[in-house]
Amino acid sequence: MGWTDDHLHQFIIRGQRYSEAREGALQFSTTITALTLSAFALREQEGFVYVYDLNAWWRHDIRVERRTLQQHPEGRPRCVAGFGACPPEDVGGLERYLEVREKWCAKIL
């Protein structure tokens, strides 16, 4: 995404919230550094949610398309669909991003 990991984020997997431990931040039952994605044994077509910047609430719905054997290095997770540019780090949420993007596009035309 190009973001710098400056903001709190969380994963919601099977209804359970996982986040990082930072002093003065909300604490969830398990920190994200304690588990790997493979620990969840997600099935094909099963999904989870990733939220970046708990104030702006950039929500990403992620789904397992296919599982491959670990012996293939090219089988690492990757984005297979999407469109548009990534919003800037501190643009202020979806509504503000859409306003700013509209102004940028108007300048180009």
Backbone atoms as SQL, in Angstrom:
CREATE TABLE atoms (id INTEGER PRIMARY KEY, chain TEXT, resi INTEGER, resn TEXT, atom TEXT, x REAL, y REAL, z REAL);
INSERT INTO atoms VALUES
  (1, 'A', 1, 'MET', 'N', 0.815, -1.193, 0.000),
  (2, 'A', 1, 'MET', 'CA', 0.000, 0.000, 0.000),
  (3, 'A', 1, 'MET', 'C', 0.859, 1.258, 0.000),
  (4, 'A', 2, 'GLY', 'N', 2.061, 1.161, 0.445),
  (5, 'A', 2, 'GLY', 'CA', 2.906, 2.336, 0.485),
  (6, 'A', 2, 'GLY', 'C', 2.797, 3.134, 1.774),
  (7, 'A', 3, 'TRP', 'N', 1.989, 2.665, 2.712),
  (8, 'A', 3, 'TRP', 'CA', 1.867, 3.366, 3.985),
  (9, 'A', 3, 'TRP', 'C', 3.070, 3.030, 4.861),
  (10, 'A', 4, 'THR', 'N', 3.321, 3.855, 5.865),
  (11, 'A', 4, 'THR', 'CA', 4.541, 3.730, 6.659),
  (12, 'A', 4, 'THR', 'C', 4.350, 3.035, 8.001),
  (13, 'A', 5, 'ASP', 'N', 3.190, 2.468, 8.254),
  (14, 'A', 5, 'ASP', 'CA', 2.921, 1.744, 9.499),
  (15, 'A', 5, 'ASP', 'C', 2.944, 2.677, 10.716),
  (16, 'A', 6, 'ASP', 'N', 2.561, 3.937, 10.502),
  (17, 'A', 6, 'ASP', 'CA', 2.530, 4.915, 11.595),
  (18, 'A', 6, 'ASP', 'C', 1.270, 4.812, 12.449),
  (19, 'A', 7, 'HIS', 'N', 0.237, 4.185, 11.934),
  (20, 'A', 7, 'HIS', 'CA', -1.048, 4.151, 12.620),
  (21, 'A', 7, 'HIS', 'C', -1.372, 2.754, 13.141),
  (22, 'A', 8, 'LEU', 'N', -2.212, 2.717, 14.151),
  (23, 'A', 8, 'LEU', 'CA', -2.671, 1.434, 14.673),
  (24, 'A', 8, 'LEU', 'C', -3.471, 0.697, 13.607),
  (25, 'A', 9, 'HIS', 'N', -3.355, -0.603, 13.615),
  (26, 'A', 9, 'HIS', 'CA', -4.116, -1.417, 12.687),
  (27, 'A', 9, 'HIS', 'C', -4.505, -2.724, 13.363),
  (28, 'A', 10, 'GLN', 'N', -5.451, -3.408, 12.756),
  (29, 'A', 10, 'GLN', 'CA', -5.914, -4.668, 13.330),
  (30, 'A', 10, 'GLN', 'C', -6.360, -5.621, 12.228),
  (31, 'A', 11, 'PHE', 'N', -6.356, -6.878, 12.575),
  (32, 'A', 11, 'PHE', 'CA', -6.904, -7.927, 11.736),
  (33, 'A', 11, 'PHE', 'C', -8.108, -8.488, 12.469),
  (34, 'A', 12, 'ILE', 'N', -9.162, -8.792, 11.754),
  (35, 'A', 12, 'ILE', 'CA', -10.338, -9.441, 12.340),
  (36, 'A', 12, 'ILE', 'C', -10.471, -10.783, 11.626),
  (37, 'A', 13, 'ILE', 'N', -10.157, -11.832, 12.345),
  (38, 'A', 13, 'ILE', 'CA', -10.143, -13.173, 11.773),
  (39, 'A', 13, 'ILE', 'C', -11.084, -14.047, 12.582),
  (40, 'A', 14, 'ARG', 'N', -12.101, -14.557, 11.892),
  (41, 'A', 14, 'ARG', 'CA', -13.116, -15.404, 12.529),
  (42, 'A', 14, 'ARG', 'C', -13.719, -14.720, 13.755),
  (43, 'A', 15, 'GLY', 'N', -13.973, -13.428, 13.635),
  (44, 'A', 15, 'GLY', 'CA', -14.619, -12.672, 14.702),
  (45, 'A', 15, 'GLY', 'C', -13.712, -12.217, 15.827),
  (46, 'A', 16, 'GLN', 'N', -12.470, -12.623, 15.814),
  (47, 'A', 16, 'GLN', 'CA', -11.512, -12.247, 16.852),
  (48, 'A', 16, 'GLN', 'C', -10.618, -11.123, 16.335),
  (49, 'A', 17, 'ARG', 'N', -10.382, -10.115, 17.167),
  (50, 'A', 17, 'ARG', 'CA', -9.545, -8.981, 16.778),
  (51, 'A', 17, 'ARG', 'C', -8.101, -9.207, 17.234),
  (52, 'A', 18, 'TYR', 'N', -7.175, -8.927, 16.333),
  (53, 'A', 18, 'TYR', 'CA', -5.750, -9.039, 16.624),
  (54, 'A', 18, 'TYR', 'C', -5.101, -7.714, 16.248),
  (55, 'A', 19, 'SER', 'N', -4.258, -7.218, 17.125),
  (56, 'A', 19, 'SER', 'CA', -3.603, -5.950, 16.858),
  (57, 'A', 19, 'SER', 'C', -2.214, -5.960, 17.459),
  (58, 'A', 20, 'GLU', 'N', -1.502, -4.885, 17.213),
  (59, 'A', 20, 'GLU', 'CA', -0.168, -4.762, 17.772),
  (60, 'A', 20, 'GLU', 'C', -0.237, -4.115, 19.147),
  (61, 'A', 21, 'ALA', 'N', 0.719, -4.379, 19.954),
  (62, 'A', 21, 'ALA', 'CA', 0.777, -3.788, 21.287),
  (63, 'A', 21, 'ALA', 'C', 1.602, -2.507, 21.222),
  (64, 'A', 22, 'ARG', 'N', 0.976, -1.400, 21.538),
  (65, 'A', 22, 'ARG', 'CA', 1.669, -0.110, 21.618),
  (66, 'A', 22, 'ARG', 'C', 1.228, 0.557, 22.915),
  (67, 'A', 23, 'GLU', 'N', 2.158, 1.171, 23.571),
  (68, 'A', 23, 'GLU', 'CA', 1.850, 1.824, 24.839),
  (69, 'A', 23, 'GLU', 'C', 0.773, 2.887, 24.648),
  (70, 'A', 24, 'GLY', 'N', -0.246, 2.832, 25.491),
  (71, 'A', 24, 'GLY', 'CA', -1.340, 3.795, 25.432),
  (72, 'A', 24, 'GLY', 'C', -2.388, 3.475, 24.391),
  (73, 'A', 25, 'ALA', 'N', -2.257, 2.345, 23.688),
  (74, 'A', 25, 'ALA', 'CA', -3.200, 1.984, 22.638),
  (75, 'A', 25, 'ALA', 'C', -4.177, 0.934, 23.137),
  (76, 'A', 26, 'LEU', 'N', -5.252, 0.760, 22.394),
  (77, 'A', 26, 'LEU', 'CA', -6.203, -0.303, 22.699),
  (78, 'A', 26, 'LEU', 'C', -5.479, -1.636, 22.668),
  (79, 'A', 27, 'GLN', 'N', -5.816, -2.512, 23.552),
  (80, 'A', 27, 'GLN', 'CA', -5.185, -3.828, 23.584),
  (81, 'A', 27, 'GLN', 'C', -6.220, -4.891, 23.242),
  (82, 'A', 28, 'PHE', 'N', -5.844, -5.807, 22.409),
  (83, 'A', 28, 'PHE', 'CA', -6.711, -6.908, 22.025),
  (84, 'A', 28, 'PHE', 'C', -6.144, -8.184, 22.621),
  (85, 'A', 29, 'SER', 'N', -6.860, -9.275, 22.468),
  (86, 'A', 29, 'SER', 'CA', -6.476, -10.491, 23.172),
  (87, 'A', 29, 'SER', 'C', -5.142, -11.071, 22.705),
  (88, 'A', 30, 'THR', 'N', -4.805, -10.911, 21.446),
  (89, 'A', 30, 'THR', 'CA', -3.569, -11.470, 20.932),
  (90, 'A', 30, 'THR', 'C', -2.902, -10.446, 20.032),
  (91, 'A', 31, 'THR', 'N', -1.617, -10.273, 20.188),
  (92, 'A', 31, 'THR', 'CA', -0.928, -9.336, 19.319),
  (93, 'A', 31, 'THR', 'C', -0.633, -9.993, 17.987),
  (94, 'A', 32, 'ILE', 'N', -0.551, -9.187, 16.937),
  (95, 'A', 32, 'ILE', 'CA', -0.331, -9.741, 15.606),
  (96, 'A', 32, 'ILE', 'C', 1.053, -10.327, 15.438),
  (97, 'A', 33, 'THR', 'N', 1.986, -9.910, 16.254),
  (98, 'A', 33, 'THR', 'CA', 3.337, -10.463, 16.124),
  (99, 'A', 33, 'THR', 'C', 3.446, -11.856, 16.732),
  (100, 'A', 34, 'ALA', 'N', 2.431, -12.283, 17.480),
  (101, 'A', 34, 'ALA', 'CA', 2.481, -13.584, 18.134),
  (102, 'A', 34, 'ALA', 'C', 2.052, -14.725, 17.219),
  (103, 'A', 35, 'LEU', 'N', 1.432, -14.402, 16.086),
  (104, 'A', 35, 'LEU', 'CA', 0.901, -15.429, 15.198),
  (105, 'A', 35, 'LEU', 'C', 1.297, -15.160, 13.756),
  (106, 'A', 36, 'THR', 'N', 1.351, -16.226, 12.980),
  (107, 'A', 36, 'THR', 'CA', 1.515, -16.076, 11.535),
  (108, 'A', 36, 'THR', 'C', 0.181, -16.385, 10.877),
  (109, 'A', 37, 'LEU', 'N', 0.004, -15.937, 9.660),
  (110, 'A', 37, 'LEU', 'CA', -1.243, -16.188, 8.950),
  (111, 'A', 37, 'LEU', 'C', -1.500, -17.681, 8.798),
  (112, 'A', 38, 'SER', 'N', -0.446, -18.452, 8.610),
  (113, 'A', 38, 'SER', 'CA', -0.625, -19.895, 8.445),
  (114, 'A', 38, 'SER', 'C', -1.169, -20.564, 9.711),
  (115, 'A', 39, 'ALA', 'N', -1.011, -19.920, 10.869),
  (116, 'A', 39, 'ALA', 'CA', -1.525, -20.487, 12.119),
  (117, 'A', 39, 'ALA', 'C', -3.049, -20.609, 12.103),
  (118, 'A', 40, 'PHE', 'N', -3.712, -19.852, 11.243),
  (119, 'A', 40, 'PHE', 'CA', -5.169, -19.891, 11.185),
  (120, 'A', 40, 'PHE', 'C', -5.706, -20.964, 10.244),
  (121, 'A', 41, 'ALA', 'N', -4.842, -21.555, 9.434),
  (122, 'A', 41, 'ALA', 'CA', -5.234, -22.602, 8.484),
  (123, 'A', 41, 'ALA', 'C', -6.490, -22.192, 7.721),
  (124, 'A', 42, 'LEU', 'N', -6.437, -21.001, 7.137),
  (125, 'A', 42, 'LEU', 'CA', -7.584, -20.508, 6.372),
  (126, 'A', 42, 'LEU', 'C', -7.834, -21.394, 5.157),
  (127, 'A', 43, 'ARG', 'N', -9.095, -21.665, 4.900),
  (128, 'A', 43, 'ARG', 'CA', -9.481, -22.478, 3.751),
  (129, 'A', 43, 'ARG', 'C', -9.608, -21.581, 2.517),
  (130, 'A', 44, 'GLU', 'N', -9.571, -22.180, 1.348),
  (131, 'A', 44, 'GLU', 'CA', -9.796, -21.416, 0.125),
  (132, 'A', 44, 'GLU', 'C', -11.164, -20.760, 0.181),
  (133, 'A', 45, 'GLN', 'N', -11.227, -19.510, -0.257),
  (134, 'A', 45, 'GLN', 'CA', -12.401, -18.649, -0.269),
  (135, 'A', 45, 'GLN', 'C', -12.775, -18.092, 1.105),
  (136, 'A', 46, 'GLU', 'N', -12.045, -18.478, 2.145),
  (137, 'A', 46, 'GLU', 'CA', -12.278, -17.907, 3.472),
  (138, 'A', 46, 'GLU', 'C', -11.572, -16.550, 3.535),
  (139, 'A', 47, 'GLY', 'N', -12.153, -15.629, 4.275),
  (140, 'A', 47, 'GLY', 'CA', -11.583, -14.299, 4.316),
  (141, 'A', 47, 'GLY', 'C', -11.408, -13.757, 5.714),
  (142, 'A', 48, 'PHE', 'N', -10.814, -12.582, 5.774),
  (143, 'A', 48, 'PHE', 'CA', -10.651, -11.850, 7.024),
  (144, 'A', 48, 'PHE', 'C', -10.554, -10.377, 6.684),
  (145, 'A', 49, 'VAL', 'N', -10.547, -9.552, 7.699),
  (146, 'A', 49, 'VAL', 'CA', -10.546, -8.103, 7.512),
  (147, 'A', 49, 'VAL', 'C', -9.250, -7.521, 8.067),
  (148, 'A', 50, 'TYR', 'N', -8.686, -6.566, 7.342),
  (149, 'A', 50, 'TYR', 'CA', -7.534, -5.797, 7.802),
  (150, 'A', 50, 'TYR', 'C', -7.956, -4.336, 7.843),
  (151, 'A', 51, 'VAL', 'N', -7.817, -3.708, 8.993),
  (152, 'A', 51, 'VAL', 'CA', -8.157, -2.291, 9.134),
  (153, 'A', 51, 'VAL', 'C', -6.880, -1.538, 9.481),
  (154, 'A', 52, 'TYR', 'N', -6.570, -0.537, 8.675),
  (155, 'A', 52, 'TYR', 'CA', -5.398, 0.300, 8.915),
  (156, 'A', 52, 'TYR', 'C', -5.868, 1.680, 9.341),
  (157, 'A', 53, 'ASP', 'N', -5.221, 2.249, 10.328),
  (158, 'A', 53, 'ASP', 'CA', -5.532, 3.566, 10.884),
  (159, 'A', 53, 'ASP', 'C', -6.936, 3.526, 11.494),
  (160, 'A', 54, 'LEU', 'N', -6.982, 3.209, 12.758),
  (161, 'A', 54, 'LEU', 'CA', -8.269, 3.026, 13.430),
  (162, 'A', 54, 'LEU', 'C', -9.088, 4.310, 13.510),
  (163, 'A', 55, 'ASN', 'N', -8.491, 5.461, 13.235),
  (164, 'A', 55, 'ASN', 'CA', -9.263, 6.705, 13.160),
  (165, 'A', 55, 'ASN', 'C', -9.876, 6.896, 11.778),
  (166, 'A', 56, 'ALA', 'N', -9.113, 6.641, 10.736),
  (167, 'A', 56, 'ALA', 'CA', -9.613, 6.797, 9.364),
  (168, 'A', 56, 'ALA', 'C', -10.381, 5.554, 8.912),
  (169, 'A', 57, 'TRP', 'N', -10.080, 4.406, 9.496),
  (170, 'A', 57, 'TRP', 'CA', -10.764, 3.125, 9.253),
  (171, 'A', 57, 'TRP', 'C', -10.679, 2.683, 7.792),
  (172, 'A', 58, 'TRP', 'N', -9.438, 2.484, 7.328),
  (173, 'A', 58, 'TRP', 'CA', -9.240, 1.930, 5.993),
  (174, 'A', 58, 'TRP', 'C', -9.430, 0.421, 6.082),
  (175, 'A', 59, 'ARG', 'N', -10.564, -0.058, 5.628),
  (176, 'A', 59, 'ARG', 'CA', -10.930, -1.476, 5.749),
  (177, 'A', 59, 'ARG', 'C', -10.605, -2.212, 4.450),
  (178, 'A', 60, 'HIS', 'N', -9.923, -3.342, 4.607),
  (179, 'A', 60, 'HIS', 'CA', -9.570, -4.194, 3.470),
  (180, 'A', 60, 'HIS', 'C', -10.163, -5.576, 3.725),
  (181, 'A', 61, 'ASP', 'N', -10.987, -6.042, 2.821),
  (182, 'A', 61, 'ASP', 'CA', -11.526, -7.398, 2.903),
  (183, 'A', 61, 'ASP', 'C', -10.595, -8.301, 2.101),
  (184, 'A', 62, 'ILE', 'N', -10.004, -9.275, 2.782),
  (185, 'A', 62, 'ILE', 'CA', -9.001, -10.147, 2.167),
  (186, 'A', 62, 'ILE', 'C', -9.542, -11.570, 2.127),
  (187, 'A', 63, 'ARG', 'N', -9.352, -12.219, 1.004),
  (188, 'A', 63, 'ARG', 'CA', -9.875, -13.571, 0.832),
  (189, 'A', 63, 'ARG', 'C', -8.782, -14.474, 0.274),
  (190, 'A', 64, 'VAL', 'N', -8.735, -15.687, 0.764),
  (191, 'A', 64, 'VAL', 'CA', -7.789, -16.684, 0.256),
  (192, 'A', 64, 'VAL', 'C', -8.352, -17.228, -1.055),
  (193, 'A', 65, 'GLU', 'N', -7.630, -16.989, -2.125),
  (194, 'A', 65, 'GLU', 'CA', -8.059, -17.470, -3.434),
  (195, 'A', 65, 'GLU', 'C', -7.633, -18.918, -3.650),
  (196, 'A', 66, 'ARG', 'N', -6.369, -19.169, -3.308),
  (197, 'A', 66, 'ARG', 'CA', -5.832, -20.504, -3.563),
  (198, 'A', 66, 'ARG', 'C', -4.683, -20.743, -2.609),
  (199, 'A', 67, 'ARG', 'N', -4.541, -21.952, -2.176),
  (200, 'A', 67, 'ARG', 'CA', -3.408, -22.340, -1.321),
  (201, 'A', 67, 'ARG', 'C', -2.419, -23.112, -2.181),
  (202, 'A', 68, 'THR', 'N', -1.139, -22.778, -2.012),
  (203, 'A', 68, 'THR', 'CA', -0.098, -23.487, -2.751),
  (204, 'A', 68, 'THR', 'C', 0.928, -24.026, -1.763),
  (205, 'A', 69, 'LEU', 'N', 1.737, -24.930, -2.211),
  (206, 'A', 69, 'LEU', 'CA', 2.781, -25.482, -1.362),
  (207, 'A', 69, 'LEU', 'C', 3.842, -24.426, -1.085),
  (208, 'A', 70, 'GLN', 'N', 4.398, -24.446, 0.102),
  (209, 'A', 70, 'GLN', 'CA', 5.413, -23.465, 0.482),
  (210, 'A', 70, 'GLN', 'C', 6.717, -23.612, -0.292),
  (211, 'A', 71, 'GLN', 'N', 6.904, -24.719, -0.978),
  (212, 'A', 71, 'GLN', 'CA', 8.152, -24.932, -1.685),
  (213, 'A', 71, 'GLN', 'C', 8.274, -24.055, -2.933),
  (214, 'A', 72, 'HIS', 'N', 7.208, -23.380, -3.322),
  (215, 'A', 72, 'HIS', 'CA', 7.249, -22.502, -4.492),
  (216, 'A', 72, 'HIS', 'C', 7.368, -21.050, -4.044),
  (217, 'A', 73, 'PRO', 'N', 8.549, -20.434, -4.180),
  (218, 'A', 73, 'PRO', 'CA', 8.733, -19.057, -3.695),
  (219, 'A', 73, 'PRO', 'C', 7.821, -18.059, -4.384),
  (220, 'A', 74, 'GLU', 'N', 7.421, -18.322, -5.629),
  (221, 'A', 74, 'GLU', 'CA', 6.528, -17.390, -6.316),
  (222, 'A', 74, 'GLU', 'C', 5.094, -17.495, -5.787),
  (223, 'A', 75, 'GLY', 'N', 4.835, -18.413, -4.899),
  (224, 'A', 75, 'GLY', 'CA', 3.507, -18.607, -4.339),
  (225, 'A', 75, 'GLY', 'C', 3.208, -17.715, -3.145),
  (226, 'A', 76, 'ARG', 'N', 4.028, -16.712, -2.905),
  (227, 'A', 76, 'ARG', 'CA', 3.797, -15.801, -1.782),
  (228, 'A', 76, 'ARG', 'C', 2.509, -15.017, -2.002),
  (229, 'A', 77, 'PRO', 'N', 1.862, -14.573, -0.916),
  (230, 'A', 77, 'PRO', 'CA', 0.623, -13.797, -1.059),
  (231, 'A', 77, 'PRO', 'C', 0.844, -12.553, -1.911),
  (232, 'A', 78, 'ARG', 'N', -0.144, -12.236, -2.718),
  (233, 'A', 78, 'ARG', 'CA', -0.064, -11.045, -3.548),
  (234, 'A', 78, 'ARG', 'C', -1.474, -10.572, -3.872),
  (235, 'A', 79, 'CYS', 'N', -1.575, -9.327, -4.198),
  (236, 'A', 79, 'CYS', 'CA', -2.853, -8.745, -4.590),
  (237, 'A', 79, 'CYS', 'C', -3.142, -9.153, -6.026),
  (238, 'A', 80, 'VAL', 'N', -4.329, -9.671, -6.289),
  (239, 'A', 80, 'VAL', 'CA', -4.658, -10.126, -7.636),
  (240, 'A', 80, 'VAL', 'C', -5.709, -9.243, -8.307),
  (241, 'A', 81, 'ALA', 'N', -6.257, -8.266, -7.582),
  (242, 'A', 81, 'ALA', 'CA', -7.249, -7.377, -8.179),
  (243, 'A', 81, 'ALA', 'C', -7.271, -6.064, -7.412),
  (244, 'A', 82, 'GLY', 'N', -7.750, -5.051, -8.068),
  (245, 'A', 82, 'GLY', 'CA', -7.873, -3.736, -7.464),
  (246, 'A', 82, 'GLY', 'C', -7.742, -2.678, -8.536),
  (247, 'A', 83, 'PHE', 'N', -8.005, -1.442, -8.162),
  (248, 'A', 83, 'PHE', 'CA', -7.868, -0.352, -9.128),
  (249, 'A', 83, 'PHE', 'C', -7.646, 0.949, -8.378),
  (250, 'A', 84, 'GLY', 'N', -7.086, 1.908, -9.067),
  (251, 'A', 84, 'GLY', 'CA', -6.862, 3.226, -8.485),
  (252, 'A', 84, 'GLY', 'C', -5.601, 3.284, -7.648),
  (253, 'A', 85, 'ALA', 'N', -5.216, 4.507, -7.356),
  (254, 'A', 85, 'ALA', 'CA', -4.028, 4.729, -6.541),
  (255, 'A', 85, 'ALA', 'C', -4.345, 4.543, -5.068),
  (256, 'A', 86, 'CYS', 'N', -3.327, 4.211, -4.315),
  (257, 'A', 86, 'CYS', 'CA', -3.472, 4.087, -2.862),
  (258, 'A', 86, 'CYS', 'C', -3.652, 5.480, -2.267),
  (259, 'A', 87, 'PRO', 'N', -4.575, 5.646, -1.338),
  (260, 'A', 87, 'PRO', 'CA', -4.730, 6.954, -0.681),
  (261, 'A', 87, 'PRO', 'C', -3.469, 7.321, 0.087),
  (262, 'A', 88, 'PRO', 'N', -3.135, 8.614, 0.140),
  (263, 'A', 88, 'PRO', 'CA', -1.982, 9.041, 0.930),
  (264, 'A', 88, 'PRO', 'C', -2.153, 8.674, 2.401),
  (265, 'A', 89, 'GLU', 'N', -1.068, 8.537, 3.093),
  (266, 'A', 89, 'GLU', 'CA', -1.057, 8.087, 4.498),
  (267, 'A', 89, 'GLU', 'C', -2.025, 8.856, 5.398),
  (268, 'A', 90, 'ASP', 'N', -1.945, 10.153, 5.441),
  (269, 'A', 90, 'ASP', 'CA', -2.741, 10.934, 6.394),
  (270, 'A', 90, 'ASP', 'C', -3.762, 11.830, 5.709),
  (271, 'A', 91, 'VAL', 'N', -4.451, 11.295, 4.732),
  (272, 'A', 91, 'VAL', 'CA', -5.415, 12.114, 3.991),
  (273, 'A', 91, 'VAL', 'C', -6.681, 12.382, 4.807),
  (274, 'A', 92, 'GLY', 'N', -6.982, 11.564, 5.806),
  (275, 'A', 92, 'GLY', 'CA', -8.119, 11.836, 6.682),
  (276, 'A', 92, 'GLY', 'C', -9.342, 10.972, 6.466),
  (277, 'A', 93, 'GLY', 'N', -9.197, 9.820, 5.891),
  (278, 'A', 93, 'GLY', 'CA', -10.328, 8.920, 5.717),
  (279, 'A', 93, 'GLY', 'C', -10.896, 8.960, 4.310),
  (280, 'A', 94, 'LEU', 'N', -11.876, 8.108, 4.060),
  (281, 'A', 94, 'LEU', 'CA', -12.437, 7.929, 2.722),
  (282, 'A', 94, 'LEU', 'C', -13.074, 9.205, 2.174),
  (283, 'A', 95, 'GLU', 'N', -13.904, 9.853, 2.968),
  (284, 'A', 95, 'GLU', 'CA', -14.598, 11.045, 2.480),
  (285, 'A', 95, 'GLU', 'C', -13.605, 12.134, 2.076),
  (286, 'A', 96, 'ARG', 'N', -12.604, 12.362, 2.915),
  (287, 'A', 96, 'ARG', 'CA', -11.595, 13.377, 2.615),
  (288, 'A', 96, 'ARG', 'C', -10.771, 12.979, 1.393),
  (289, 'A', 97, 'TYR', 'N', -10.446, 11.701, 1.281),
  (290, 'A', 97, 'TYR', 'CA', -9.697, 11.231, 0.115),
  (291, 'A', 97, 'TYR', 'C', -10.482, 11.483, -1.172),
  (292, 'A', 98, 'LEU', 'N', -11.777, 11.190, -1.166),
  (293, 'A', 98, 'LEU', 'CA', -12.587, 11.413, -2.365),
  (294, 'A', 98, 'LEU', 'C', -12.636, 12.893, -2.732),
  (295, 'A', 99, 'GLU', 'N', -12.709, 13.766, -1.746),
  (296, 'A', 99, 'GLU', 'CA', -12.687, 15.218, -2.003),
  (297, 'A', 99, 'GLU', 'C', -11.362, 15.629, -2.641),
  (298, 'A', 100, 'VAL', 'N', -10.270, 15.193, -2.040),
  (299, 'A', 100, 'VAL', 'CA', -8.937, 15.552, -2.533),
  (300, 'A', 100, 'VAL', 'C', -8.710, 14.982, -3.934),
  (301, 'A', 101, 'ARG', 'N', -9.118, 13.756, -4.143),
  (302, 'A', 101, 'ARG', 'CA', -8.937, 13.115, -5.450),
  (303, 'A', 101, 'ARG', 'C', -9.714, 13.863, -6.529),
  (304, 'A', 102, 'GLU', 'N', -10.910, 14.297, -6.192),
  (305, 'A', 102, 'GLU', 'CA', -11.723, 15.054, -7.142),
  (306, 'A', 102, 'GLU', 'C', -11.011, 16.358, -7.536),
  (307, 'A', 103, 'LYS', 'N', -10.413, 17.039, -6.572),
  (308, 'A', 103, 'LYS', 'CA', -9.675, 18.271, -6.848),
  (309, 'A', 103, 'LYS', 'C', -8.444, 17.986, -7.717),
  (310, 'A', 104, 'TRP', 'N', -7.725, 16.882, -7.416),
  (311, 'A', 104, 'TRP', 'CA', -6.554, 16.516, -8.208),
  (312, 'A', 104, 'TRP', 'C', -6.955, 16.242, -9.653),
  (313, 'A', 105, 'CYS', 'N', -8.050, 15.507, -9.823),
  (314, 'A', 105, 'CYS', 'CA', -8.497, 15.153, -11.184),
  (315, 'A', 105, 'CYS', 'C', -8.926, 16.392, -11.944),
  (316, 'A', 106, 'ALA', 'N', -9.569, 17.343, -11.270),
  (317, 'A', 106, 'ALA', 'CA', -10.003, 18.578, -11.921),
  (318, 'A', 106, 'ALA', 'C', -8.801, 19.384, -12.424),
  (319, 'A', 107, 'LYS', 'N', -7.694, 19.372, -11.680),
  (320, 'A', 107, 'LYS', 'CA', -6.493, 20.089, -12.086),
  (321, 'A', 107, 'LYS', 'C', -5.858, 19.455, -13.332),
  (322, 'A', 108, 'ILE', 'N', -5.952, 18.144, -13.424),
  (323, 'A', 108, 'ILE', 'CA', -5.368, 17.425, -14.552),
  (324, 'A', 108, 'ILE', 'C', -6.147, 17.699, -15.839),
  (325, 'A', 109, 'LEU', 'N', -7.456, 17.753, -15.723),
  (326, 'A', 109, 'LEU', 'CA', -8.298, 17.964, -16.906),
  (327, 'A', 109, 'LEU', 'C', -8.249, 19.404, -17.270);
